[in-house]
Amino acid sequence: PHLPLILMAQRRPLIIVDGRIKQIGPGDILDAKVLEVDTISQQNNNTESIVIGSPVYNDGEGTVDLAKADSVNTVEVLGLVQDISIAADASGNIQTDGVLTATTAQWDIVTGDTGGLTPGAIYYLSPATAGKLTKTAPTTVGQFVLRIGKALGATKLDISINQPIEL
């Protein structure tokens, strides 16, 4: 037995041209990169400057401090510092998604490694040192596994913060 062929109506995407909404033309294609990166301005509540790439958590209304994967109080990462540095009691930008670019030397400060990020490696919030990232997921009971992102190269981290998992 043959199954009947059911034809579905094809729909074309809508686009805005000269302020008017139109359907995309037959044979036309959409080719656009999404470059939007979400950032939020927050005040550094730490007694020292916080450097680019450092994971931070919201510790009050509009304030952040260095995140650490050893406590329920410090594991909820808001994002990574986007500015080169945010001085104590100053406000700066925290990037919550997208690709964060820093120099290899700047990433070395955040990871404790040399040569920047390891391309293809997954980075986690460190349970040992506040404000640091590690390629080794925590394994100790009472700590939290929190994926922060994946290295696209030695200087680029694709931020994709997951929910923390308590061990």
N, C-alpha and C positions, 0 to 999 in steps of 0.2 A: 504494500500500500504506500502511496505517496502522500506526504503531508502537504496541505495547501500552502502556498507561498503568500505570506502576509506582508504587504508593503506598508512601511511606516512613513508618515509624512516627515520629511526632513525640515529641520528648522535651522535658520541661519542666525548667528549671534547679532545682537544689537550693538551699534557703535554710535559715537557722537561725532558729527561732522559739522563744523561751523555753528555749534550750539544747538543743532537739531539731532534728534534720535533717528537713525536709519538702520535698516538691515544691511549686513555685509553683503557685498555683491557676489554673484555666482563666480566661483573660481578664485575669489580673493581669500587671503589667509590672514590670520592675526599673528603678529610677531611682536611681542612686547615682553620686556623683562620687568619683573616686579622688584623694585629697588627700595621699597619702603622698609625702614628700620624703625622699630619702636624704641623710644628713649623716654626717660622720665627724669626730671630734675629733683634731686634730693640733697639734703644737707649731711655732711660727714659728721657723725657723732663720735668718731674715734678720736683719741688724743693725738694721733699722728696723721700725716697725709696718707691717703689711699691711692695706689697707683693703678694705671690702666690695666685692664684684664682681671683685676681682683674681684672675686665673687662677694657680693654683699647681701645682707638681709635687711628687711625693714624692722627697725627696733623702736619705732615711735612714729608719731605723726610727721611725715615728711623727712625723717632721718634714717640713716643707714649706718651699719657697722659691718665689720668683716665676718663673713659666714664661716661656719665650721660644722663638719658632719658628725659631731659627737654629742649633740644635744638637740632636743626637739625645739628649743628656744632659738637656736642659731642656724638651723639647717634649711629653712625655707628661703632659698635664694631668690631675690628679686631680679637680679641681673648682674652684669659685669660692668665695672667702671669703664666708661667710654673716653673720658678725658685723660690726658697724659698723667694728671695727678689732681686730686681734690684735697686741698689743705684742711686741717682740722677746723671744724665749725664753719667751713665754707660750703657752698652748694656747687654741685656738678651734675653731669649727665651719666645716667645708668642705662646701659643698653640691655633690653630684655629679649631680643631675638635678632635674627639676621647674622651677617658675617661681621665679626669684629677683627680689625686688622691692627696689629702692633708690630714693632720690630722684634727681631729674634732676642735681643738683649732684654726688652721689656717682658716678653713671654718667659724668659729664663728666670726673672725675678718672681713671677707668679707660679711657675712650675718647679723651680729648683733644679731644672735640667740645663743643659747647654746646647746652643744651636737652634733655639726656638722650639716650636711645636714639632711633634713627629707626625708627618702627613699620614692620614688615615686612622690615627689613634683616637680613641674615645677618652675624653677627660671627665673626671669626677671631682666633686668637692672633697677636699682633704679632711680627714678626721683628726689629723695630727697637728696641723697648723692653720690657724684662722686666716682666711683670705687667700688660700693657696688652692691650686688644682693639681691633680695627680692622674697618672694613667692607670693606676692600680685601684680597682674597686675595693672598698673596705670589706673586711671579712669578720671583724670582731663583734660579738654580741653586744648590743647596746648602741652601736654606731649606725649610721645611715648610708645607704648607697644612693647617691644623687648624681645622675648623669647631667653634665653641664653642656657638652657639645662634642663635635667631631672636628679634628684638624683637617683643613682643606689644603694646607701647606705649612711651611715653617712659620709663616706670619699671619695666617688666617684661621680663625675658629668659627665654625658655624654653630651659633648658640641655639640649643634645643633643650631647654631645662625640663626635666621630667619631675614627677612627684617623688619625694624621698621614700625609700623603703627601709624600715627599721629592721635590723638584724637581731 
